[in-house]
Structure formats: C-alpha cells, structure tokens
Amino acid sequence: MDADNADSLAGLGARAIALFIDLLILGALTTALARVLGIDSHGWIAAALSWVYFAGQESSGWMATLGKRAVGLSVQDLRGRQLSFGQASLRWLGRGLSSLALGLGYALAAFTPKRQTLHDLLAQTVVVRNR
C-alpha cells in the first residue's frame, strides 16, 4: 500500500473494531494462561502476552494482528515495508503513551495527515487498508 495515498489509510472506526477484537482475544488468552499457571491474570503475564501478541504479529509476514486481519488492515513502515520486531515493539510500548490522558494519543489519528496515532508517530508506522 502507498502510505501517501489517503484512500489506503485506515480510519479510526476500522482501527477501533480491530483493537476490540484483539483485546477480546488477548483477554481470553491471558485468562486461560493465568488459570493454567494458577496466578493472577493481571500484571506481568498480561503485559508479556500483549507484547508478544502485537509485536510478533505486526512484524510477521501478515503485518497485522488477528483483529486487523479480520477487518482488512495491516501495519507498515512509512515506506510500505514490513516492520522489524524492534520497530513493532516500540509501537507496542508507545500504546501505553497513546492511552494516557483519556486516549488522546489515539485521537491524534483524526488530525494527522497519515492518520497516525502517537504510537504510530513514535515507531514511524502507518495502518493501511488491504486491497
């Protein structure tokens, strides 16, 4: 996809649906793993699973999480290439910043030319619609 073509950029609605799907999947995985291990599902286990889930899939050949794939989106660098695991990890870390102050980092996508959130700006990525 061409990151400079506004028609290929993902909108907030599709991104929100994808995130909702991903959070449902992560919640189920975290709860199941915590039960198997007999520990609380919050804290380090949730963070570790979230990191592996998002960074692993977004840096894979799919270039998308299961939620993004379900709604036809993918994540790429500003040149349209697949992310490295390090770049995807930076994007995941930036999600925490995007969530601060009532999610204003996510709202940036409504005001930036390439519809980038704060974590996209930090990792130099864009989310695009697959054709």
C-alpha positions as CSV (number, residue, x, y, z in Angstrom):
1,M,0.0,0.0,0.0
2,D,1.0,3.6,-0.6
3,A,1.3,5.3,2.8
4,D,1.0,8.7,1.0
5,N,-2.4,7.7,-0.6
6,A,-5.1,8.9,1.8
7,D,-7.5,6.4,0.3
8,S,-5.4,3.5,1.5
9,L,-5.1,4.7,5.1
10,A,-7.2,3.0,7.8
11,G,-9.9,5.1,9.5
12,L,-10.5,5.3,13.2
13,G,-13.6,3.1,13.1
14,A,-11.9,0.1,11.5
15,R,-8.9,0.5,13.8
16,A,-11.2,0.6,16.9
17,I,-13.0,-2.6,15.8
18,A,-9.7,-4.3,15.2
19,L,-8.4,-3.3,18.6
20,F,-11.7,-4.5,20.2
21,I,-11.2,-7.9,18.6
22,D,-7.6,-8.1,19.7
23,L,-8.4,-7.2,23.3
24,L,-11.1,-9.9,23.4
25,I,-8.6,-12.5,22.1
26,L,-5.9,-11.2,24.5
27,G,-8.3,-11.3,27.4
28,A,-9.2,-14.9,26.7
29,L,-5.6,-15.9,26.3
30,T,-4.5,-14.2,29.4
31,T,-7.3,-15.6,31.5
32,A,-6.6,-19.1,30.2
33,L,-2.9,-19.0,30.8
34,A,-3.3,-17.5,34.2
35,R,-5.7,-20.3,35.2
36,V,-3.3,-23.0,33.9
37,L,-0.4,-21.4,35.9
38,G,-2.6,-20.6,38.9
39,I,-1.7,-16.9,39.0
40,D,-3.5,-13.6,38.8
41,S,-4.1,-12.7,35.1
42,H,-3.1,-9.0,35.6
43,G,0.4,-7.6,35.7
44,W,3.4,-9.2,34.0
45,I,1.6,-12.0,32.3
46,A,-0.9,-9.7,30.6
47,A,1.9,-7.3,29.6
48,A,4.1,-10.1,28.2
49,L,1.3,-11.7,26.3
50,S,0.2,-8.3,24.9
51,W,3.7,-7.5,23.7
52,V,4.3,-10.9,22.1
53,Y,0.8,-10.8,20.5
54,F,1.1,-7.3,19.0
55,A,4.8,-7.1,18.2
56,G,5.0,-10.7,17.0
57,Q,2.1,-10.5,14.6
58,E,2.7,-6.9,13.3
59,S,6.3,-7.8,12.5
60,S,5.3,-11.1,10.8
61,G,4.6,-11.6,7.2
62,W,0.9,-10.9,7.9
63,M,1.9,-7.4,9.1
64,A,-1.2,-7.4,11.2
65,T,-2.8,-8.8,14.4
66,L,-5.8,-11.1,14.2
67,G,-8.1,-8.2,14.8
68,K,-6.5,-6.1,12.0
69,R,-6.6,-9.1,9.6
70,A,-10.3,-9.6,10.4
71,V,-11.1,-6.0,9.3
72,G,-8.6,-5.9,6.4
73,L,-5.9,-3.8,7.9
74,S,-2.1,-4.0,8.1
75,V,0.7,-2.1,9.7
76,Q,3.8,-1.0,7.7
77,D,6.6,1.4,8.0
78,L,6.5,4.8,6.1
79,R,8.0,3.2,3.0
80,G,5.4,0.4,2.9
81,R,7.7,-2.3,4.3
82,Q,7.2,-4.9,6.9
83,L,8.1,-3.8,10.4
84,S,11.1,-5.3,12.3
85,F,10.3,-6.9,15.7
86,G,12.1,-3.9,17.3
87,Q,10.0,-1.4,15.5
88,A,6.8,-3.3,16.3
89,S,8.0,-3.5,20.0
90,L,8.5,0.3,20.0
91,R,5.0,0.7,18.6
92,W,3.6,-1.6,21.3
93,L,5.4,0.4,24.0
94,G,4.0,3.6,22.5
95,R,0.5,2.3,23.0
96,G,0.9,3.0,26.7
97,L,1.5,6.6,25.9
98,S,-1.4,6.7,23.5
99,S,-3.7,5.5,26.3
100,L,-2.7,8.3,28.7
101,A,-4.9,11.3,29.2
102,L,-8.1,9.6,28.1
103,G,-6.7,8.1,25.0
104,L,-5.7,11.4,23.4
105,G,-2.7,9.6,21.7
106,Y,-5.2,7.6,19.7
107,A,-7.3,10.7,18.8
108,L,-4.2,12.1,17.0
109,A,-5.2,9.9,14.1
110,A,-8.1,12.2,13.4
111,F,-5.7,15.2,13.0
112,T,-2.5,13.8,11.4
113,P,-2.2,13.7,7.5
114,K,-1.4,9.9,7.6
115,R,-3.9,9.1,10.3
116,Q,-1.2,8.2,12.7
117,T,-1.7,7.7,16.4
118,L,1.0,8.7,18.9
119,H,2.4,5.2,18.9
120,D,2.5,5.3,15.0
121,L,4.4,8.6,15.1
122,L,6.9,7.2,17.6
123,A,7.5,4.0,15.6
124,Q,7.2,5.7,12.2
125,T,4.4,3.4,11.1
126,V,1.0,3.7,9.4
127,V,-2.0,1.4,9.4
128,V,-3.5,0.8,5.9
129,R,-6.5,-0.9,4.4
130,N,-5.6,-4.0,2.4
131,R,-6.9,-4.2,-1.1
